[in-house]
Amino acid sequence: MPDIHHGESGKEWEGTDLIFTIQPEGSGIRLDFTHSNWREATPYFTSCNTTWGGLMFRIKGAAEGKRPGPLFQRNAVAY
């Protein structure tokens, strides 16, 4: 039986680039984020992409004065 966790160790991040760009836009600022140079689109890549999306929405909410709460909790992810 194949190892279903093969390639999902977290080492898939090795060699990737995390780029945050902040620039003025109108009366506010714009934050762009890129996580690039993945070797392949594995299930781990998909999980990371989804997690970054959740974190970015929370950053946006906090910048707008909302209280989005944590994405990560002790024993779970709070989507």
Buried (B, 14 or more C-beta within 10 A) or exposed (E): EEEEEEBBEEEBBEEBEEEEEEEEEEEEEEBEBEBEEBEEEBEBBEEBEEBBEBBEEBEEEEEEEEEBEEBEEEEEEEE
